[in-house]
């Protein structure tokens, strides 16, 4: 399985499985979106999902302190 397929499976396909594709699962106007911002490309190596620098959840952007894995605002 390609790395990009894992991302689609976890997002778009997850929303489809929950019958919530109208609400989330893809980045589109009018949909809910919690985001993670990564320092490294997960398309190169799926373990790069661990390189989270920021999280945007319910409209609040938080920086991640990777030294102890706690949120910083």
Beta strands, then each sheet from edge to edge (+ up, - down):
strand 1: 35-38
strand 2: 52-57
strand 3: 60-65
strand 4: 70-72
sheet 1: 1+ 2- 3+ 4-
end
